[in-house]
Amino acid sequence: MVKNILSYITDYCKRTDKIFWLLTMVASFYGFCLIASQQRADDVNFLRTQIFAVCIGYIAAVVISVMDYNFIAKLWWIWAGISLMLTIAVFFIGIQVGGTDDVGWIKLPGGMTFQPSELTKICFILTFSKHLSYLTEKNKLYSFIGVATLVLHAAVPIGLIHLQGDDGAALVFALMFIVMTFAAGVQLRYFIILFVIVLCAVPLLWSKVLNEDQKNRLMVLFNPDDTAFQTYGWQQYQGKVSIASGGLFGKGLFNGPRVARQVVPYQENDFIFTVAGEELGFIGCMAILLLFAFLLIKLLISSAKACNPLGKNICMGFFALVGIQVIINLGMVLGILPVVGITLPFFSSGGSSVACLYLGVGLVQSVHMHPTDPDDKPVRIERNQTIRGSVFTQ
């Protein structure tokens, strides 16, 4: 019994993408260190929640990686139903948590909370990847009707989450849609049409969609007057000061005076990068950027090596999720983009976010561990030769 278990573990370790596991775990451990330093100034034990969420997510990722992603995607209707029910449930039993301005959480037993939009991101990767691969196989990806169905697919989560007031998450879904469709091979003319439509809709979006808080967060980037600076621009200003104060090597982990006084509001979450900047300096910030660069390159390699369109789409979906959130989060912290409540993947405190991220890690690992297409079966032909995927006569 023990021998069989050890043999199975050894086989798993040989088949899995060890470098990808290492990159994600190093990022999470780095995040643990930053959260541990930050919570010196807080009574809430964010680190305990983060470690628990990572452990749960890691276990789930291992289980998912063993399963064939083709089988998981065949159950797309289950994942779509679960994410849809949870997203709709927020309208009835959703709550608002500290530091947010939207009702996007569900209260769980034991005082814990769960943010359904984080799980919906992973479910969207699965269902949208399945949709893209279906259109590719049926040669409908280049047709107007096919592209229209993709737009409708993406419009469901974008619309529902916008109605919840979480436009940051809605933006992530919209950008994931663009990246995944572009990578899948949707023709460029559709993106040009989309760009023109969005450009023409800017006045309508400004007057009818964005609320006053969102407008002020945008305007403070370009015209920071005294009133806006003390409210909408204050967090970003203090964040940039913290990063600049760290210099080249920083003040040392657990030694940042601004971190200890919690000068930057909610720095354990969206502004965790400022902790690295103050305490570990330019070197610590570059280490984070390099980690994400290697992680994203690894995802592109996994996508290129996938044996079918479904696997490629899943890897590109997770690539889009991580890459988009990194760009938006760092843009927020550096004052280039408005604050929209997007976490830094694997680093920011947030049980729902990091646990669901590891579900995506599990899907990418599943693509790596199942390098053959189950529909690509050997076919017997003349002269006792065997080929894959086609039959010909000689």
CORURMO-V730316 format. One record per pair of residues at least 6 apart in sequence whose ideal C-beta (glycine too) atoms are under 6 Angstrom apart, sorted by the first residue. I is the first residue (numbers start at 0). J is the second residue. If there is no record, write none. Layout:
BEGIN
I:J
I:J
END
This chain:
BEGIN
14:368
15:364
15:368
16:364
16:367
19:297
22:293
22:294
23:360
26:290
26:345
27:53
27:345
30:345
30:346
33:271
33:274
33:275
34:45
34:46
34:49
34:267
34:348
35:46
36:252
36:253
36:258
37:258
37:266
37:267
37:274
38:45
38:46
39:259
40:259
40:261
45:267
45:348
48:350
49:348
52:350
52:353
52:354
53:353
55:354
56:354
56:357
57:357
59:358
60:357
60:360
60:361
63:361
63:365
64:361
64:364
64:365
64:368
67:369
68:362
68:365
68:366
69:373
72:125
72:129
72:309
75:126
75:129
78:122
78:125
79:126
82:119
82:122
85:115
86:115
86:119
86:159
89:103
89:115
89:163
93:102
94:104
94:106
95:102
96:104
96:112
98:265
101:163
101:164
101:165
103:114
103:116
103:163
103:165
104:112
104:114
105:113
106:112
107:113
113:351
114:351
116:160
116:168
117:351
117:352
117:355
118:355
119:156
120:320
121:355
121:358
121:359
123:156
124:316
128:309
128:312
128:313
128:316
130:152
131:183
131:312
132:308
132:309
132:312
134:140
134:145
135:308
139:145
141:186
146:189
149:180
153:176
156:172
157:169
157:172
157:173
160:168
160:169
161:169
167:339
167:340
167:341
171:323
174:323
175:319
175:320
178:319
179:315
179:316
179:319
182:315
183:312
215:227
215:231
216:231
216:337
216:338
217:337
219:227
219:231
219:232
223:232
234:264
235:334
237:262
237:263
238:263
238:270
238:273
238:332
239:334
241:257
241:263
241:273
241:276
241:277
242:273
242:276
244:277
245:276
245:277
245:280
246:280
247:280
247:281
248:280
248:282
249:278
249:279
249:280
249:283
250:278
252:278
255:277
255:278
257:277
258:274
258:277
263:270
263:273
266:273
266:274
267:348
268:347
268:348
270:332
271:343
271:346
271:347
272:332
272:343
275:283
275:284
275:287
276:284
291:325
295:322
298:314
298:318
301:314
301:363
301:367
302:311
302:314
302:315
305:311
305:366
306:370
306:371
306:372
307:372
310:366
313:362
313:366
314:363
314:366
317:359
317:363
321:344
324:341
324:344
327:341
328:341
328:343
330:336
331:338
342:349
342:352
344:356
375:387
375:388
377:385
378:390
380:390
381:393
END
